[in-house]
Amino acid sequence: MIEIVGVRFNNRGKVYYFDPAGHKMTLGDNVIVETSKGLEYGECAQENHEVEDSAVVQPLRPVVRIATTADKQSYQAGKDKEQDALDYCQKKIVEFGLDMKLVNVEYGFEGNKILFFFTSEGRVDFRELVKDLASQFRARIELRQIGVRDEAKMLGGLGVCGKVFCCSQFLTDFHPVSIKMAKTQGLSLNPTKISGTCGRLMCCLKYEEAAYEDLVKKAPKSDAFVETPSGKGSVISVNLLRGNAKVRLEDGLDTTLKTFTFDELDVLGGKGRRQEYIAAKAEGRLEEAGFKPTPPPEPKQVFDSLNPGTTEKQRRSSPPHRRDSHSGNRNNSEQRKPKPPSQPHAERLAKDAEKTMKPNRPQPLEGAQKKQHIKRRRGGRGKPK
């Protein structure tokens, strides 16, 4: 075991281990530490504690001292010069016509080094720019090319979730993120919806990848041919978080989608197995093809298939004549006598029945009407001689 203290630089990024060298520090204390680049100004992120020797990269550099008031003033003076250096460098980039985007500037604690961070799609020849900056600031100039993720980490901002970027808040390293993670989690593959502000895939896709991979092992694939308590069917959709799948049954007259848990499903195969089942069912050789016949559904299942979404409590509370119509028992319905119709309604029914019984024929003519009818048929002539 070895005693160490954790130090973070610029209030972001990775925590580095240093030898406390007899100093007792608390969280938030500013310290001066020795690095490969010289003395650096940092903040205590982890108090004195012991870790395994394998967790430390040797040689372990020491903490020089706890920052004094003069150290804080020197550090702040360097911070005040960064904006002027950024503006001057940006003007020179435009003057030299370089294809690069300046992101940030950092002054060294001792003031003898200035670090410029930039992004670019390709290689940039900035030798003339370095000479100009060195003659202007009289310090050692270093230009470092970074990626778009590092740019987002330095500048910070808000993501699509409304929170501060993970990379600028707590992430210390960038883990590889692939489009396969979005497919596994059932997310939209639209790049605008799964990409962060930096233009790369969101880092948060990595957080739940292990949990989704464990769920996918238990879940059937879409379009899989499965055996369910209600018969055989094909999987239409899968909900990994709820642990269930929607299945379209192939047996019987029930073509509605039913939901089953993963434990209730037995995967028989894919689309090819479904075609084999349909062909064997049409030829009547299910057992020869290796399929077990589906048992007939119980009366309760028949009722539920005719009335999808009806619970047992609703079925019991339904009127007797409706319940008897589904169960096939018509004894109670036969004993129920219909109510006699009201008087106006009975008269209307009688008239309708009389019209249907008597054909719609013309009434016989009598007297003068009969004589005029005969005369018209003869063309106005009188009685034939």
PAGU-559762 format. One record per residue (C-alpha): residue in three letters; y negated, x, z. Coordinates in steps of 0.2 Angstrom, whole numbers, padded with zeros to 4 digits, always signed. Last residue first. Layout:
<recs>
AlaYXZ;...
</recs>
This chain:
<recs>
Lys+0021-0616-0414;Pro+0016-0602-0403;Lys+0004-0606-0388;Gly-0013-0600-0391;Arg-0019-0583-0399;Gly-0031-0572-0389;Gly-0021-0556-0392;Arg-0004-0562-0386;Arg-0005-0551-0371;Arg-0022-0557-0366;Lys-0017-0575-0367;Ile-0002-0572-0356;His-0013-0564-0343;Gln-0026-0579-0344;Lys-0011-0591-0341;Lys-0005-0582-0326;Gln-0022-0581-0318;Ala-0024-0599-0320;Gly-0009-0604-0310;Glu+0001-0589-0302;Leu+0002-0570-0304;Pro+0016-0560-0295;Gln+0010-0545-0284;Pro+0010-0528-0292;Arg+0023-0516-0285;Asn+0021-0502-0272;Pro+0039-0502-0265;Lys+0042-0509-0248;Met+0050-0499-0235;Thr+0037-0485-0234;Lys+0023-0497-0233;Glu+0031-0507-0219;Ala+0034-0491-0209;Asp+0016-0486-0210;Lys+0011-0503-0204;Ala+0023-0502-0190;Leu+0017-0485-0185;Arg-0001-0491-0185;Glu+0003-0506-0174;Ala+0012-0494-0161;His-0003-0483-0160;Pro-0014-0497-0157;Gln-0002-0503-0143;Ser+0001-0486-0134;Pro+0017-0476-0138;Pro+0032-0478-0126;Lys+0035-0461-0117;Pro+0050-0451-0122;Lys+0066-0451-0111;Arg+0071-0435-0102;Gln+0090-0437-0100;Glu+0093-0428-0116;Ser+0081-0413-0111;Asn+0091-0411-0095;Asn+0108-0410-0104;Arg+0101-0398-0118;Asn+0108-0382-0111;Gly+0106-0369-0126;Ser+0098-0356-0115;His+0082-0355-0126;Ser+0079-0374-0127;Asp+0084-0376-0109;Arg+0070-0365-0103;Arg+0057-0374-0114;His+0063-0391-0107;Pro+0063-0385-0090;Pro+0045-0379-0090;Ser+0043-0360-0088;Ser+0042-0353-0070;Arg+0059-0344-0072;Arg+0054-0336-0088;Gln+0037-0330-0081;Lys+0046-0322-0066;Glu+0059-0313-0078;Thr+0045-0306-0088;Thr+0039-0311-0105;Gly+0033-0297-0116;Pro+0043-0301-0131;Asn+0049-0320-0132;Leu+0063-0321-0144;Ser+0069-0303-0139;Asp+0067-0307-0120;Phe+0077-0323-0122;Val+0091-0314-0131;Gln+0091-0301-0118;Lys+0093-0313-0104;Pro+0107-0321-0113;Glu+0116-0304-0114;Pro+0116-0294-0130;Pro+0132-0292-0140;Pro+0140-0274-0138;Thr+0135-0261-0151;Pro+0150-0254-0160;Lys+0152-0236-0157;Phe+0149-0224-0172;Gly+0161-0210-0177;Ala+0161-0214-0196;Glu+0179-0222-0194;Glu+0172-0233-0180;Leu+0158-0239-0190;Arg+0169-0244-0205;Gly+0163-0261-0210;Glu+0156-0256-0228;Ala+0138-0261-0224;Lys+0139-0253-0206;Ala+0146-0237-0213;Ala+0131-0236-0226;Ile+0118-0240-0213;Tyr+0126-0227-0200;Glu+0126-0214-0213;Gln+0108-0217-0218;Arg+0103-0215-0199;Arg+0113-0199-0198;Gly+0103-0192-0213;Lys+0086-0197-0204;Gly+0090-0187-0189;Gly+0104-0186-0177;Leu+0113-0195-0163;Val+0100-0192-0149;Asp+0105-0202-0133;Leu+0090-0211-0126;Glu+0089-0219-0108;Asp+0084-0203-0100;Phe+0069-0201-0112;Thr+0062-0217-0106;Phe+0063-0232-0118;Thr+0050-0243-0127;Lys+0054-0256-0139;Leu+0047-0260-0156;Thr+0051-0277-0164;Thr+0065-0279-0177;Asp+0077-0290-0166;Leu+0088-0298-0178;Gly+0103-0288-0174;Asp+0105-0269-0174;Glu+0093-0256-0182;Leu+0081-0255-0167;Arg+0064-0248-0169;Val+0061-0236-0155;Lys+0045-0231-0145;Ala+0047-0216-0134;Asn+0044-0213-0115;Gly+0040-0198-0104;Arg+0022-0204-0099;Leu+0015-0187-0103;Leu+0026-0184-0119;Asn+0022-0200-0127;Val+0034-0201-0143;Ser+0032-0212-0158;Ile+0044-0221-0171;Val+0061-0216-0164;Ser+0074-0224-0175;Gly+0087-0236-0168;Lys+0104-0240-0161;Gly+0108-0253-0148;Ser+0099-0261-0133;Pro+0104-0248-0120;Thr+0098-0235-0133;Glu+0107-0223-0145;Val+0096-0212-0156;Phe+0091-0208-0174;Ala+0077-0196-0174;Asp+0061-0201-0184;Ser+0050-0192-0171;Lys+0059-0179-0160;Pro+0067-0183-0144;Ala+0060-0177-0128;Lys+0068-0166-0115;Lys+0064-0149-0122;Val+0046-0156-0127;Leu+0042-0159-0109;Asp+0045-0140-0105;Glu+0034-0135-0119;Tyr+0021-0147-0114;Ala+0020-0139-0096;Ala+0020-0121-0103;Glu+0005-0125-0115;Glu-0006-0133-0102;Tyr-0018-0119-0100;Lys-0017-0112-0118;Leu-0026-0126-0127;Cys-0041-0122-0115;Cys-0045-0107-0125;Met-0052-0118-0139;Leu-0048-0112-0156;Arg-0061-0101-0164;Gly-0078-0107-0170;Cys-0088-0099-0156;Thr-0093-0116-0150;Gly-0075-0121-0148;Ser-0062-0127-0160;Ile-0050-0142-0158;Lys-0060-0156-0164;Thr-0069-0147-0178;Pro-0053-0140-0185;Asn-0045-0157-0187;Leu-0027-0154-0181;Ser-0028-0169-0169;Leu-0019-0166-0153;Gly+0000-0170-0150;Gln+0002-0156-0137;Thr+0015-0147-0147;Lys+0004-0148-0163;Ala-0011-0141-0153;Met-0001-0127-0147;Lys+0006-0123-0164;Ile-0012-0120-0170;Ser-0012-0104-0161;Val-0021-0097-0146;Pro-0020-0078-0141;His-0026-0075-0123;Phe-0044-0068-0120;Asp-0046-0059-0104;Thr-0056-0061-0088;Leu-0059-0080-0089;Phe-0069-0087-0074;Gln-0086-0093-0080;Ser-0091-0085-0096;Cys-0074-0087-0104;Cys-0072-0105-0097;Phe-0088-0110-0106;Val-0099-0121-0094;Lys-0094-0139-0093;Gly-0098-0154-0104;Cys-0081-0156-0112;Val-0087-0151-0129;Gly-0092-0134-0121;Leu-0108-0129-0113;Gly-0117-0112-0115;Gly-0114-0094-0111;Leu-0123-0079-0121;Met-0111-0065-0116;Lys-0095-0075-0117;Ala-0100-0084-0133;Glu-0103-0067-0140;Asp-0086-0060-0134;Arg-0078-0074-0143;Val-0087-0071-0159;Gly-0081-0053-0159;Ile-0090-0037-0154;Gln-0098-0022-0162;Arg-0105-0009-0151;Leu-0121+0001-0154;Glu-0124+0015-0142;Ile-0141+0024-0140;Arg-0144+0038-0128;Ala-0162+0038-0122;Arg-0180+0042-0128;Phe-0184+0024-0132;Gln-0192+0025-0149;Ser-0184+0041-0156;Ala-0167+0035-0151;Leu-0170+0018-0158;Asp-0175+0025-0175;Lys-0160+0037-0176;Val-0148+0023-0171;Leu-0156+0012-0185;Glu-0153+0026-0198;Arg-0135+0027-0193;Phe-0132+0009-0194;Asp-0119+0008-0208;Val-0111-0009-0205;Arg-0093-0013-0207;Gly-0088-0031-0210;Glu-0091-0049-0203;Ser-0104-0043-0191;Thr-0108-0046-0172;Phe-0119-0035-0161;Phe-0120-0027-0144;Phe-0133-0014-0140;Leu-0131-0002-0126;Ile-0145+0009-0119;Lys-0142+0025-0109;Asn-0153+0036-0099;Gly-0160+0023-0087;Glu-0148+0028-0072;Phe-0142+0010-0071;Gly-0139+0009-0089;Tyr-0149-0004-0099;Glu-0139-0018-0108;Val-0144-0027-0124;Asn-0137-0043-0131;Val-0132-0052-0147;Leu-0139-0044-0162;Lys-0132-0051-0178;Met-0128-0039-0192;Asp-0130-0038-0211;Leu-0143-0024-0211;Gly-0159-0025-0221;Phe-0167-0010-0214;Glu-0183-0020-0209;Val-0173-0035-0203;Ile-0163-0024-0192;Lys-0178-0015-0186;Lys-0186-0031-0180;Gln-0171-0036-0171;Cys-0171-0018-0162;Tyr-0189-0021-0157;Asp-0185-0038-0150;Leu-0170-0033-0140;Ala-0178-0017-0133;Asp-0192-0028-0127;Gln-0180-0040-0119;Glu-0170-0027-0110;Lys-0185-0018-0102;Asp-0186-0031-0087;Lys-0167-0028-0084;Gly-0170-0009-0082;Ala-0184-0012-0070;Gln-0172-0024-0060;Tyr-0159-0010-0058;Ser-0172+0002-0052;Gln-0178-0010-0039;Lys-0161-0014-0033;Asp-0157+0004-0031;Ala-0173+0007-0021;Thr-0169-0007-0010;Thr-0152+0001-0006;Ala-0135-0003-0015;Ile-0120+0001-0004;Arg-0114+0018-0008;Val-0104+0029-0019;Val-0089+0017-0021;Pro-0074+0028-0027;Arg-0064+0029-0043;Leu-0045+0026-0042;Pro-0036+0038-0053;Gln-0025+0029-0056;Val-0023+0011-0061;Val-0019+0001-0046;Ala-0006-0014-0046;Ser+0009-0002-0044;Asp+0002+0005-0028;Glu+0003-0013-0020;Val-0012-0020-0013;Glu-0023-0019+0003;His-0039-0027+0006;Asn-0058-0024+0007;Glu-0068-0038+0000;Gln-0066-0045-0017;Ala-0081-0049-0029;Cys-0093-0035-0023;Glu-0107-0034-0036;Gly-0111-0020-0048;Tyr-0123-0006-0052;Glu-0116+0008-0062;Leu-0116+0027-0060;Gly-0108+0037-0075;Lys-0099+0031-0090;Ser-0082+0035-0083;Thr-0087+0025-0068;Glu-0094+0029-0051;Val-0099+0014-0040;Ile-0116+0008-0033;Val-0114-0008-0023;Asn-0122-0025-0022;Asp-0114-0036-0008;Gly-0109-0053-0014;Leu-0093-0054-0004;Thr-0092-0042+0010;Met-0091-0023+0011;Lys-0084-0011+0024;His-0087+0007+0017;Gly-0074+0021+0021;Ala-0072+0026+0003;Pro-0070+0009-0003;Asp-0059+0015-0018;Phe-0062+0004-0033;Tyr-0053-0010-0042;Tyr-0061-0019-0057;Val-0064-0037-0058;Lys-0065-0044-0076;Gly-0080-0052-0084;Arg-0095-0060-0077;Asn-0109-0057-0064;Asn-0116-0042-0074;Phe-0102-0030-0067;Arg-0088-0036-0055;Val-0081-0025-0041;Gly-0065-0028-0031;Val-0062-0017-0016;Ile-0046-0007-0013;Glu-0034-0001+0001;Ile-0018+0006-0004;Met+0000+0000+0000;
</recs>
